[in-house]
Every structure is written in structure tokens, then in C-alpha cells.
Amino acid sequence: MATTVSISKKTFRTVTNGQWSGTGVQGYVVGDVDKNPSESFSISCVWQSKIIESSDLKEDVESCLSHFPGGKNVVGFVFLPSERSVKNLIDNDQAGIDREFEEAFDTYSVWLEPLCLAQVVILCLFRHSPSDREWQTMFFVMNEESVTKVDCSFSEEVKPVIKMRVRAGIDITVSTESNTDDQLKSALDYELIRLQNQCGNFVFAFEDNTVILERPGSFVGSQLGWKSCRDIVKYYNEKEGRPSGTKKKNAAQPQFIIPVSMLHLITIEPKTTLQYAPIIQHHIGTFQSTSLSLPIDVLAEVSEKTSFTELFSVLSRAVYRQITALFNCLSLYTQVPYDNECLKNGWGEVFLKPSEHKLHTPEVFHFKPHCVDTSITLVYPKGTTEKELERERLILHNHLCLPLDQPLLRRGSAGLFLKQTAPGGYLLNTHIGLNDPPVKPATVALVEGYYSYHHYMQDRFDDDKWGCAYRSLQTICSWFKYQGYTERDIPTHREIQQALYDIGDKEQKFVGSRQWIGSFEVSYVLDHLLGVTSKFLTVGSGAELSTTGQDLINHFQTQGTPIMIGGGVLAHTILGVAYSEVTGDISFLILDPHYTGGEDIKIIQDKGWCGWKDMSFWNKTAHYNLCLPQKPTLV
């Protein structure tokens, strides 16, 4: 069977929206390859990185893959042809295409060997003319002998995978004889090499360490009958009472992530029968030591067909890469600080006295940007501000072709895709798992990213019958917090009232009262507390809301923020819209803050507290104001 290549539409849009320049090999294609029954490539993301020579590949590939889940691989290259060869691509001139690739890659095999693949994908990006703004694409497959054009299929969804998470702590001690940057960097390099050499001695444990996966992939505890990753998933599904097999589309619960612990195999079986006496080295001198624990937190994505031998390799390689990334962070953000005390050297020159070195403990964060099909893992130094990391985030956005006006890689947006609830126990994204909207055919546009559901009677606070707009505002604030636009906590009712008093909109007696607020007050608070501006839609009656379809579609496609709508004495949150230009039918995805029950997703969805509503939901005689928060521009 012929080789196939697939990519989702959203990842394709992200790739073609990237800031590409130059010619030649400009990046890596990251994804999966299925060799049975024929080689099938699935593209999850690209990593933009100018590659000049094949000799740079091995280290560069490892650095690239340290940002992706274990199991992901570099399966090809992003290639930008020269201007003179674009015509050959458009005309499908095979001779001209061959010349272009031969000039760029020379010997194909030296590019294949570091990837351990018999053939790879070449994603070719070009423009019909230099003045064109849109990138065009062609896909090729390169083996040791030739480059062949192939078709690519575009899908709405990605193939489901099994997700695992390895978490552990590795204690290290860094010792130096003198307090200099060079000594510290040298000590870190030594410790890194030591740990890298020990990666083969790590073992992975399941089920409270009752099942151990050892090299070369053998399980201790095989009484469970596990033969592949499919068996592991089946076991956990049965244990947790979840249905086996493929989950339904838009399932309400997040995909179960199999927890894996990591142990260090201290005693190693000797490879020979020869025995050696231990050698002890004793160094006398003055040393300075710093101890810390490296936080291993690795995600892995594998198929059901993955064998145990393959699984051990996937997990150990992922841990190896993360250890390297952790030490890179330590080295990059560590320097010897200096006291204010000044000393003189033998020539009378004054210099600052070095104080004890301080290591910034690295922290691991996982992100799931809405515009790619895989999670991203980053290591940031603890104690640094978002402002201090801005330059690094900008570099990462360029590597991943992410938009340069959205804070997709800030700490505030990390890890939410791994959870069902936000900090404080609030439910996340309660619309996930709902049935499709009843309007058909229709353009559907939804809130983008993460929010938490805020409603009456939460936080042990009785706001029944007066706090609906406050709760809608809290949901909107949670969206800006969880997308990384602000580090500010979600405001309480009193903090909202205080903000309105501070800006002069309300009198002092309003603070601590049970008075309602409306859409305009919501916008004032967003501006004052978060620096978020808003636009407004106003209709004279509920019946006129049918005319807002295209405006709401445009809002969710360009801004993606929740909308607060106030009419009469009621406030609601709009999370999406389905609108048919053919029939004029419209349906609104409503999150209702008037709910007074517990955090039960089934009740909330089944009883319609979060669900699609038609025009009958609105009061036909009430006046409505819609507050449409706008995203700030930042990285």
C-alpha cells in the first residue's frame, strides 16, 4: 500500500500562519508513524528551526522532542524552496523538483539515519509569488534514493491515543571548590552526564508499584495479563467503571491519564561473573554544596498496539530528554550572585565578593494550545516573573508557529487539560460533552480555551436571586486567568463592588450590599481589574436577538471569550452560537449562573444549566445588553 500523510485542519492552519522565511530546511515535522500495514504519517505539530547541516541533527532533534510527549517523533522536515524552483513545484516538473531537493539534502541517507526511519515526510511551503500572503503546501516522502510527491488528507479530529504521566523527584547535590560561574556550570554538566548514564536503570511502576516495567520491557506482576498498552487501558477502565473502547465524541470527562511512577534500580545484576573490589576516592578541600530535587513530570502518548518493550523505550527516552531540559534550565538561569562587600586583589583592583551560588529550581509545565494537536511541555525557572520569561516565550511561539498576540505558554494556562476541575473545585468547561446544536445546517462558533463555572451559592456565599451578573463576571475573569492574560485571582462579590466604588461608578454604601449589577458594570470591572476592554451589542427586545447571529459568530471566531448578557433582572453567560444564514435559525450555548446545586456535571448538563437554547429562552419584551470582552495583545 502507498504511504499516506494526514494532518488536522487546525494544525495545518497553524503551520501556514507561521512566520516562515529563508529557503532550505527550516524545521521539523513532529508526529507519529504507523508502519502497519504500510507507513502512515500523522502530523501533530511542526518545530521551526533553521537547519544548516545534517551533522547538527541529533542534538537538535533531541532538543525539539523534549517539548513534546513521549511517543512523538520527528517524522520529517519543513522545506522552503528557492524562488526559482517554485515554478517547478507548481508545474509538477519532477526533474526540477529533484534538482532542488538534491541541492538542499545532498545525500538523503544522512538525513534519515538520525531519525531512525526508512523514509520521512517533507512538508514543502511556498508562495506563488513573493507578494502573496498565503502559504501553499505540498507533501513529499523522501527515502534513501528519491523524493516522491504524495497527497495529504485533512481531518477535523486527531486519532485517539493512550496518555500516560510519569512523575517523580530526583535529588541531586551540586558541589564546587570555588564560587565561580565556570565551576558551577562544570558541576552541573558533570551531574547531568551522571544522571543521563543512569536513565537505563530507571524502572516504571503501575498500580501502586505492584506492576513494574523493567528493561528490556518485561513486567513484574504479569498476573494481570498485560501484553500491550491496550490491555493496560482495559484494566484501568474496568477498575474505574468506565466503558471500554473508543469514547464518544466530545465526552464530558477528560480522557483518563494512566499514572506511572518512576523508581531507581539501585542494585544492577552484573553482566559477567567477574567481581571487583570497590574503589573509594577521597578529596580533601573546601567545597560548597547545593541540594535540590528535580521534578520529573513527563507526558507520553502511545497507541494501543504499543508493546511493553516499546513502552519502556518511550518512557525512558522521554525522561532522558526532560532531565536534559531541566539541567539546561538550571544552567541558563543560574549565576553566582555577589555581595555588596568589595575586596581588593593583588594589583589593588576592587571587585565584588561572591556570595554562595543559588540555583533556580526548575518547574515543569504542560500546555495544550488550542491551535495544535499535541500537548507542549516547557521548563521554567521557579521564582521568575512572566515579564522575565517574555523573550523565551516569544522564541517558543516562533518555534511552534503559535500566534504572537496570545499568551498560550504562560504558567496560568498550564495543566488545565489534565484536570476536570479548576483550583477551588470549580468545574472546567462544562459545555464539553453536550450534544450538537439543533440548528442545521449552521455555522457553529464556541468559546476558545478554558473557563470555570461560577453560579449561585458557591464559596459558602448566599447570592441567590441577586448575584447572577457577579457570577457571570467571575466566569469571564476565570477565562482571562486560565488563558494567561492575568495572574490576578478571580474577584469576590465584595472585590467587584469595591472596584466599582473605586472608579466612581457606585457610592460607598454599595460595597457589601446585595444590589444587582448589569453588563456595563461588568465591563467597568474587567477594565479596572484586568485591563480588558469590551464591545457591546444592544437589542430592544429578546425577539431581536435572532439578528445577532453573524456578530456572535465573528466574536467567537476572533476573540473566543465568554459573553455576558443582561436583560431585565437576569444575567447569563453565552459560550457559543449556532447560526444558519440559509434559514436564519439561531441557537445559543448558555451557561446559567442561577444554578444553586453542587458541582455535578451530569445534573448541570442534563437539566439544562449548561446547554443549547433557542429563541424561546429569551424574554421577548426585555431589553438586552451583551458585553463582549476583547482579548489584549500580548505573549
C-alpha distance (Angstrom), angle and dihedral (degrees) to the residues before:
residue distance angle dihedral
M1 . . .
A2 3.81 . .
T3 3.78 122.8 .
T4 3.82 113.3 -97.7
V5 3.80 131.9 -157.8
S6 3.82 125.4 -161.2
I7 3.78 134.6 -177.9
S8 3.80 133.1 171.5
K9 3.78 119.1 -111.7
K10 3.80 93.9 -118.5
T11 3.80 93.8 51.5
F12 3.79 89.4 46.9
R13 3.81 90.0 53.2
T14 3.80 90.4 49.7
V15 3.80 92.2 51.3
T16 3.79 94.4 48.8
N17 3.81 91.6 45.9
G18 3.81 91.3 56.2
Q19 3.81 123.8 115.6
W20 3.80 96.8 -106.7
S21 3.80 123.5 173.5
G22 3.79 141.0 158.7
T23 3.78 127.5 30.4
G24 3.77 136.7 -87.0
V25 3.81 127.7 36.7
Q26 3.80 105.1 -5.9
G27 3.78 104.4 166.1
Y28 3.80 152.1 -21.1
V29 3.78 131.9 -81.9
V30 3.81 109.4 -135.3
G31 3.78 122.8 -160.9
D32 3.79 145.4 86.1
V33 3.76 135.6 -55.5
D34 3.79 123.5 -153.8
K35 3.81 112.0 -163.3
N36 3.80 95.9 -171.4
P37 2.96 123.5 116.3
S38 3.84 88.8 -11.0
E39 3.75 133.7 -16.6
S40 3.78 108.9 -73.8
F41 3.80 120.2 179.8
S42 3.81 122.7 -155.9
I43 3.81 115.8 -169.3
S44 3.82 117.0 -146.1
C45 3.79 101.8 168.1
V46 3.79 144.4 -24.2
W47 3.79 129.1 -123.2
Q48 3.78 114.1 -147.9
S49 3.80 110.8 -142.2
K50 3.79 127.5 142.9
I51 3.81 107.7 -121.5
I52 3.79 116.3 -164.8
E53 3.79 103.7 172.6
S54 3.78 135.1 18.6
S55 3.82 89.0 -126.3
D56 3.82 88.1 72.8
L57 3.78 93.5 56.9
K58 3.78 105.8 90.8
E59 3.80 98.5 55.7
D60 3.80 92.5 36.6
V61 3.81 92.7 51.6
E62 3.81 91.3 50.5
S63 3.80 90.6 50.6
C64 3.80 90.7 49.2
L65 3.81 94.7 48.9
S66 3.81 92.6 49.2
H67 3.82 86.1 76.2
F68 3.81 94.9 55.0
P69 3.83 134.7 65.2
G70 3.76 118.8 -85.3
G71 3.79 108.8 -92.8
K72 3.80 93.6 43.4
N73 3.77 115.0 111.6
V74 3.75 140.0 -170.5
V75 3.80 99.5 -105.7
G76 3.78 99.7 174.0
F77 3.77 149.9 -28.2
V78 3.78 139.7 -81.1
F79 3.79 108.9 -126.4
L80 3.81 128.8 -167.5
P81 3.81 111.6 -163.8
S82 3.79 124.0 -144.5
E83 3.80 118.5 -98.0
R84 3.79 92.8 -108.7
S85 3.80 91.7 57.5
V86 3.83 97.9 48.9
K87 3.81 89.7 86.4
N88 3.81 89.3 55.2
L89 3.81 89.2 54.6
I90 3.79 93.7 47.7
D91 3.81 92.3 46.0
N92 3.80 90.8 43.5
D93 3.82 89.6 -125.9
Q94 3.80 100.2 174.0
A95 3.80 94.4 -167.2
G96 3.80 91.7 53.9
I97 3.79 91.5 44.9
D98 3.80 91.0 51.4
R99 3.81 91.1 51.8
E100 3.82 91.3 51.2
F101 3.80 94.0 51.8
E102 3.80 93.8 42.7
E103 3.80 90.5 53.9
A104 3.79 91.5 48.7
F105 3.82 101.4 40.1
D106 3.82 102.5 23.0
T107 3.83 100.0 -176.1
Y108 3.79 108.3 26.1
S109 3.80 95.8 -158.4
V110 3.81 95.1 65.6
W111 3.79 88.7 59.9
L112 3.81 93.1 47.4
E113 3.79 99.3 47.8
P114 3.85 98.0 66.7
L115 3.81 89.1 52.9
C116 3.81 93.5 48.7
L117 3.81 90.6 -134.3
A118 3.79 131.8 127.1
Q119 3.78 90.5 -142.4
V120 3.79 136.7 7.4
V121 3.80 139.9 -158.6
I122 3.79 120.4 -104.2
L123 3.80 111.7 -157.8
C124 3.79 104.4 -160.8
L125 3.82 117.0 -158.3
F126 3.80 121.4 -168.7
R127 3.79 144.9 145.6
H128 3.79 125.1 -129.4
S129 3.79 88.2 -129.8
P130 3.83 134.3 0.6
S131 3.81 89.4 -107.2
D132 3.81 93.6 58.3
R133 3.81 115.9 105.4
E134 3.81 97.4 -162.3
W135 3.78 121.6 80.3
Q136 3.81 117.8 -134.1
T137 3.80 121.8 -151.8
M138 3.77 139.9 -150.1
F139 3.78 127.6 178.3
F140 3.80 125.5 -141.3
V141 3.79 134.8 176.5
M142 3.80 117.5 -138.8
N143 3.80 124.6 -160.0
E144 3.79 129.8 168.3
E145 3.79 92.9 -77.1
S146 3.80 110.5 30.4
V147 3.79 151.2 5.0
T148 3.80 116.4 -123.5
K149 3.79 128.9 -172.1
V150 3.82 114.9 -122.2
D151 3.78 135.0 -176.7
C152 3.78 121.2 -111.1
S153 3.80 125.6 -144.4
F154 3.80 119.4 -142.6
S155 3.78 119.0 -147.3
E156 3.79 136.4 -173.1
E157 3.80 93.0 -140.5
V158 3.77 137.1 36.3
K159 3.77 125.2 -123.9
P160 3.84 110.8 -93.2
V161 3.79 117.3 -108.8
I162 3.78 136.9 -170.3
K163 3.79 111.7 -104.6
M164 3.79 125.3 -150.8
R165 3.79 132.2 179.4
V166 3.80 124.3 -154.5
R167 3.80 116.5 -162.4
A168 3.77 128.1 177.5
G169 3.79 143.0 131.0
I170 3.79 125.1 -118.8
D171 3.80 115.5 -161.8
I172 3.79 115.9 -145.1
T173 3.79 134.7 178.0
V174 3.79 120.6 -154.0
S175 3.82 114.8 -159.1
T176 3.79 128.7 -174.4
E177 3.80 133.5 179.5
S178 3.81 95.0 -148.2
N179 3.77 129.8 29.7
T180 3.80 101.7 -118.2
D181 3.78 134.6 122.3
D182 3.80 91.5 -116.9
Q183 3.80 92.7 52.2
L184 3.78 91.7 48.5
K185 3.81 93.9 48.0
S186 3.81 89.8 47.5
A187 3.80 91.4 51.5
L188 3.80 90.8 49.6
D189 3.81 91.2 50.2
Y190 3.80 90.4 51.4
E191 3.80 92.4 50.1
L192 3.81 91.4 47.1
I193 3.81 93.1 53.4
R194 3.80 90.0 47.4
L195 3.80 92.4 54.0
Q196 3.80 93.5 42.7
N197 3.80 89.2 55.3
Q198 3.80 89.5 52.3
C199 3.80 96.3 51.9
G200 3.80 90.3 96.1
N201 3.81 88.5 59.8
F202 3.79 94.6 59.2
V203 3.80 116.2 103.3
F204 3.80 127.3 -162.9
A205 3.77 123.8 -132.9
F206 3.81 134.5 -157.8
E207 3.79 132.9 -171.0
D208 3.83 99.4 25.0
N209 3.80 90.8 -41.3
T210 3.80 93.4 -58.8
V211 3.80 91.6 119.2
I212 3.79 115.8 49.5
L213 3.80 125.3 -167.3
E214 3.80 109.7 -152.7
R215 3.76 133.8 178.3
P216 3.01 125.6 -59.4
G217 3.80 85.5 32.2
S218 3.78 103.2 -85.5
F219 3.79 120.5 145.0
V220 3.78 125.0 -136.0
G221 3.78 105.1 -151.3
S222 3.79 97.0 40.1
Q223 3.80 89.1 160.3
L224 3.79 85.1 97.2
G225 3.78 87.8 68.2
W226 3.79 96.8 -128.9
K227 3.78 113.8 167.3
S228 3.80 102.2 157.9
C229 3.80 140.9 3.6
R230 3.81 88.3 -88.4
D231 3.82 88.0 65.7
I232 3.81 91.8 50.2
V233 3.81 91.6 53.5
K234 3.79 92.1 46.1
Y235 3.80 90.6 52.1
Y236 3.82 94.1 51.3
N237 3.80 92.7 44.2
E238 3.79 91.3 53.7
K239 3.79 91.6 44.8
E240 3.81 93.2 51.8
G241 3.81 94.4 39.4
R242 3.78 94.6 -115.1
P243 3.80 121.7 144.8
S244 3.78 114.4 -101.2
G245 3.76 123.6 -125.0
T246 3.76 131.0 39.5
K247 3.78 114.3 -14.6
K248 3.77 118.0 -124.1
K249 3.76 119.8 -97.4
N250 3.81 114.1 -79.4
A251 3.79 92.7 6.2
A252 3.78 111.1 -164.6
Q253 3.78 95.0 -129.7
P254 3.81 119.8 67.3
Q255 3.78 114.4 -110.9
F256 3.78 110.9 -83.6
I257 3.80 112.0 -106.2
I258 3.79 113.7 -149.6
P259 3.82 109.9 -128.4
V260 3.79 115.7 -132.4
S261 3.79 126.3 -174.7
M262 3.79 124.1 -156.6
L263 3.77 125.7 -137.0
H264 3.77 131.6 -173.0
L265 3.79 115.6 -124.8
I266 3.80 100.4 -139.3
T267 3.82 99.8 176.5
I268 3.79 112.1 57.5
E269 3.80 122.2 -166.0
P270 3.81 108.8 -117.8
K271 3.79 115.2 -112.0
T272 3.81 91.5 -141.6
T273 3.77 136.4 28.9
L274 3.80 91.4 -114.4
Q275 3.80 114.4 113.9
Y276 3.77 125.7 -152.9
A277 3.78 131.7 -163.0
P278 3.81 113.6 -119.3
I279 3.79 118.0 -104.7
I280 3.79 118.8 -142.0
Q281 3.79 121.0 -161.6
H282 3.79 118.0 -158.2
H283 3.80 119.4 -165.0
I284 3.79 119.4 -170.3
G285 3.76 116.1 -153.4
T286 3.77 147.3 86.5
F287 3.79 114.8 -65.0
Q288 3.77 135.6 178.4
S289 3.78 116.1 -147.7
T290 3.76 133.8 -165.9
S291 3.80 121.9 -170.6
L292 3.78 127.7 -162.1
S293 3.78 141.1 152.2
L294 3.80 119.9 -114.1
P295 3.83 109.4 -138.7
I296 3.80 106.9 -135.8
D297 3.82 108.8 -160.4
V298 3.80 111.8 161.2
L299 3.79 129.2 172.5
A300 3.79 121.1 -156.6
E301 3.79 131.8 -170.4
V302 3.80 118.5 -163.1
S303 3.78 137.4 161.7
E304 3.78 124.5 -109.5
K305 3.80 89.7 -109.1
T306 3.81 93.6 60.6
S307 3.80 110.2 122.4
F308 3.78 125.4 -139.5
T309 3.79 91.9 -106.3
E310 3.78 90.1 53.7
L311 3.81 91.4 44.6
F312 3.80 92.9 56.5
S313 3.80 90.2 50.9
V314 3.82 91.9 48.1
L315 3.81 93.7 50.5
S316 3.80 97.1 41.9
R317 3.82 93.0 47.9
A318 3.81 90.2 49.2
V319 3.81 91.2 50.8
Y320 3.82 90.1 47.4
R321 3.80 91.0 53.7
Q322 3.78 93.3 46.8
I323 3.79 92.7 50.3
T324 3.80 87.7 54.0
A325 3.82 90.9 48.8
L326 3.81 91.6 49.1
F327 3.78 91.6 52.7
N328 3.79 91.5 45.4
C329 3.79 87.4 56.5
L330 3.80 91.4 47.8
S331 3.79 91.7 50.2
L332 3.80 95.5 44.1
Y333 3.78 96.8 48.7
T334 3.79 99.8 36.5
Q335 3.77 125.0 91.7
V336 3.77 134.9 151.3
P337 3.81 109.1 -96.1
Y338 3.79 120.6 -146.2
D339 3.78 132.8 -134.3
N340 3.76 121.4 -127.4
E341 3.81 88.6 -114.3
C342 3.82 113.5 106.2
L343 3.82 125.3 -145.8
K344 3.82 133.7 -169.9
N345 3.77 125.2 -131.3
G346 3.81 126.9 -148.6
W347 3.81 92.9 -79.1
G348 3.79 93.9 52.6
E349 3.82 93.5 -106.1
V350 3.79 115.7 146.6
F351 3.80 120.1 -129.8
L352 3.77 136.6 165.1
K353 3.76 119.9 -96.3
P354 3.83 112.0 -115.8
S355 3.78 116.0 -124.4
E356 3.79 126.2 -154.2
H357 3.78 112.0 -59.9
K358 3.76 117.9 -109.9
L359 3.78 124.6 -150.4
H360 3.80 119.3 -147.6
T361 3.80 104.1 -134.1
P362 3.81 108.3 -127.0
E363 3.80 119.8 -127.1
V364 3.81 126.9 -156.1
F365 3.81 120.3 -135.0
H366 3.80 129.5 -176.2
F367 3.79 121.4 -152.3
K368 3.79 134.1 -174.0
P369 3.81 107.8 -162.7
H370 3.78 112.1 -158.7
C371 3.82 92.4 -127.0
V372 3.83 100.5 59.2
D373 3.79 134.4 57.2
T374 3.77 100.1 -128.9
S375 3.76 139.3 53.0
I376 3.79 121.2 -102.3
T377 3.81 123.6 -140.0
L378 3.81 120.0 -154.8
V379 3.80 134.3 176.8
Y380 3.79 117.3 -142.0
P381 3.83 127.3 179.9
K382 3.78 114.3 -108.8
G383 3.78 115.2 -115.1
T384 3.80 97.3 28.5
T385 3.79 120.8 120.5
E386 3.79 126.3 -123.0
K387 3.80 87.7 -112.6
E388 3.81 91.4 56.4
L389 3.81 90.0 51.9
E390 3.80 95.6 47.3
R391 3.81 95.3 100.1
E392 3.80 92.1 49.5
R393 3.81 91.3 48.6
L394 3.79 90.4 50.9
I395 3.81 90.0 54.0
L396 3.81 90.7 48.8
H397 3.81 92.0 49.0
N398 3.81 88.7 54.7
H399 3.81 92.0 47.2
L400 3.82 90.9 52.1
C401 3.83 96.6 37.8
L402 3.80 89.1 -121.1
P403 3.82 119.4 158.5
L404 3.79 113.9 -87.9
D405 3.80 95.3 -138.9
Q406 3.82 100.9 59.5
P407 3.85 127.6 73.5
L408 3.81 95.4 -132.0
L409 3.81 95.8 149.4
R410 3.80 103.0 45.7
R411 3.79 119.4 121.8
G412 3.81 92.1 -112.9
S413 3.80 92.0 67.1
A414 3.81 96.1 46.0
G415 3.79 125.5 117.4
L416 3.79 100.4 -0.3
F417 3.81 92.7 119.5
L418 3.81 87.5 62.6
K419 3.80 93.3 57.4
Q420 3.79 141.2 64.2
T421 3.80 95.4 -154.3
A422 3.79 135.1 41.5
P423 3.83 124.2 -130.6
G424 3.79 107.5 -64.4
G425 3.80 93.3 35.1
Y426 3.83 96.9 -84.1
L427 3.80 114.7 151.2
L428 3.79 116.0 -107.9
N429 3.81 124.3 -135.8
T430 3.79 97.9 -13.2
H431 3.82 91.9 -173.6
I432 3.80 92.8 70.0
G433 3.78 108.7 107.0
L434 3.80 98.3 26.6
N435 3.78 120.4 133.5
D436 3.78 118.6 -99.2
P437 3.83 115.3 -83.9
P438 3.81 115.8 -87.8
V439 3.82 94.1 -125.0
K440 3.81 111.0 98.5
P441 2.94 133.3 -149.7
A442 3.79 92.6 21.8
T443 3.77 146.1 141.4
V444 3.80 107.5 -115.5
A445 3.81 122.1 -158.6
L446 3.80 123.1 177.1
V447 3.77 141.2 -175.1
E448 3.80 110.9 -78.7
G449 3.79 122.4 -133.3
Y450 3.79 129.6 -5.6
Y451 3.80 135.5 -28.5
S452 3.80 135.2 162.0
Y453 3.80 124.5 -126.4
H454 3.81 113.8 -114.7
H455 3.80 120.0 -174.9
Y456 3.80 144.8 152.8
M457 3.83 120.0 -48.5
Q458 3.81 97.2 15.2
D459 3.82 122.3 136.0
R460 3.83 89.5 32.0
F461 3.79 87.2 -74.8
D462 3.81 123.4 131.6
D463 3.79 108.5 -140.2
D464 3.81 96.1 143.5
K465 3.82 112.6 153.2
W466 3.83 96.2 7.2
G467 3.84 111.6 44.7
C468 3.82 103.7 65.5
A469 3.83 95.4 109.6
Y470 3.82 90.3 46.6
R471 3.81 89.4 53.9
S472 3.79 92.2 47.2
L473 3.81 88.5 51.3
Q474 3.81 89.9 50.6
T475 3.81 90.1 53.6
I476 3.81 89.9 51.3
C477 3.82 91.2 47.7
S478 3.80 89.6 50.9
W479 3.81 89.0 55.7
F480 3.81 92.1 55.5
K481 3.81 91.0 45.2
Y482 3.79 95.8 49.0
Q483 3.81 92.8 45.7
G484 3.80 89.3 55.2
Y485 3.80 98.0 -111.6
T486 3.80 92.5 122.9
E487 3.79 139.2 16.9
R488 3.80 91.4 -155.0
D489 3.79 118.2 117.3
I490 3.79 119.3 -112.7
P491 3.83 105.0 -86.2
T492 3.80 122.8 -114.0
H493 3.80 122.9 -131.1
R494 3.80 90.5 -98.0
E495 3.81 92.6 48.9
I496 3.81 89.2 51.1
Q497 3.80 90.4 51.0
Q498 3.80 91.6 46.0
A499 3.81 90.4 52.2
L500 3.80 90.8 53.7
Y501 3.81 90.1 49.5
D502 3.83 91.7 47.2
I503 3.80 92.8 55.9
G504 3.80 91.7 47.1
D505 3.81 97.9 -110.6
K506 3.81 94.5 116.5
E507 3.80 137.7 30.7
Q508 3.81 124.0 -111.5
K509 3.82 92.7 -101.1
F510 3.80 89.3 63.2
V511 3.83 90.5 70.8
G512 3.80 107.9 91.8
S513 3.80 93.7 12.2
R514 3.81 129.9 121.5
Q515 3.79 95.6 -123.0
W516 3.78 123.1 139.6
I517 3.76 125.2 -116.1
G518 3.79 129.4 -156.6
S519 3.79 141.6 -151.9
F520 3.80 95.6 -72.7
E521 3.81 92.5 51.6
V522 3.80 88.2 50.5
S523 3.80 89.7 55.7
Y524 3.83 92.2 47.7
V525 3.81 91.7 53.7
L526 3.82 93.1 46.5
D527 3.79 89.6 52.1
H528 3.82 95.0 45.0
L529 3.81 99.4 42.9
L530 3.81 102.8 29.7
G531 3.80 105.5 19.2
V532 3.82 89.1 -119.7
T533 3.80 119.3 146.7
S534 3.80 123.6 -153.8
K535 3.77 140.3 -152.5
F536 3.79 123.6 -145.7
L537 3.77 138.4 -138.2
T538 3.79 116.4 -165.8
V539 3.81 127.6 -168.7
G540 3.78 127.4 -178.4
S541 3.80 94.4 -136.2
G542 3.77 142.5 6.9
A543 3.79 88.9 -105.1
E544 3.81 89.2 65.2
L545 3.80 93.1 59.7
S546 3.80 87.4 87.3
T547 3.82 87.1 73.7
T548 3.83 94.0 59.8
G549 3.80 96.8 72.4
Q550 3.80 99.0 105.4
D551 3.82 93.0 41.7
L552 3.80 91.3 52.9
I553 3.81 92.3 45.5
N554 3.80 89.0 53.3
H555 3.81 91.9 47.9
F556 3.79 95.7 52.4
Q557 3.81 92.9 43.2
T558 3.80 94.2 50.1
Q559 3.82 104.7 27.2
G560 3.81 106.4 17.3
T561 3.81 93.9 -162.0
P562 3.83 125.4 137.0
I563 3.82 114.4 -99.2
M564 3.79 125.0 -135.2
I565 3.80 114.3 -145.2
G566 3.79 122.2 -170.0
G567 3.76 126.5 -171.5
G568 3.79 128.8 162.5
V569 3.80 106.0 -33.8
L570 3.82 96.7 -28.0
A571 3.79 132.9 87.4
H572 3.79 128.9 -169.0
T573 3.78 138.8 174.3
I574 3.81 120.2 -120.6
L575 3.82 113.0 -149.2
G576 3.79 99.3 174.4
V577 3.76 148.6 -17.4
A578 3.80 137.7 -135.0
Y579 3.79 113.0 -156.8
S580 3.79 132.4 176.6
E581 3.79 115.2 -154.5
V582 3.81 87.9 -169.0
T583 3.80 98.8 57.3
G584 3.80 101.1 14.8
D585 3.81 90.1 -126.2
I586 3.78 115.7 149.0
S587 3.79 136.5 -172.0
F588 3.82 127.7 -171.3
L589 3.81 126.7 -146.8
I590 3.80 101.7 -136.4
L591 3.79 129.9 -165.2
D592 3.80 105.6 -163.2
P593 3.84 116.5 -149.0
H594 3.84 91.7 -168.2
Y595 3.83 91.7 81.9
T596 3.83 111.7 118.0
G597 3.82 102.1 -176.0
G598 3.77 135.1 95.0
E599 3.80 129.1 -75.4
D600 3.80 95.9 -79.5
I601 3.82 111.3 143.8
K602 3.82 92.9 -165.3
I603 3.81 93.8 55.9
I604 3.80 92.2 42.4
Q605 3.80 92.2 53.8
D606 3.82 99.6 34.8
K607 3.81 93.5 48.6
G608 3.78 93.5 46.3
W609 3.81 99.9 -112.9
C610 3.77 84.1 131.8
G611 3.78 112.9 26.4
W612 3.77 150.9 97.8
K613 3.81 115.5 -62.7
D614 3.79 129.4 -169.2
M615 3.81 127.7 -147.7
S616 3.80 92.1 -78.6
F617 3.81 88.3 72.2
W618 3.81 92.2 72.4
N619 3.79 129.3 76.2
K620 3.79 103.4 -110.7
T621 3.80 93.2 -149.7
A622 3.82 100.5 41.6
H623 3.80 123.0 101.5
Y624 3.84 112.8 -123.2
N625 3.81 132.8 -156.4
L626 3.79 118.9 -168.8
C627 3.82 118.3 -156.7
L628 3.83 110.2 -153.5
P629 3.86 109.5 -168.9
Q630 3.81 114.9 -147.4
K631 3.79 124.0 -140.3
P632 3.81 116.4 -116.1
T633 3.80 116.4 -128.2
L634 3.81 111.0 -111.9
V635 3.81 142.7 115.1
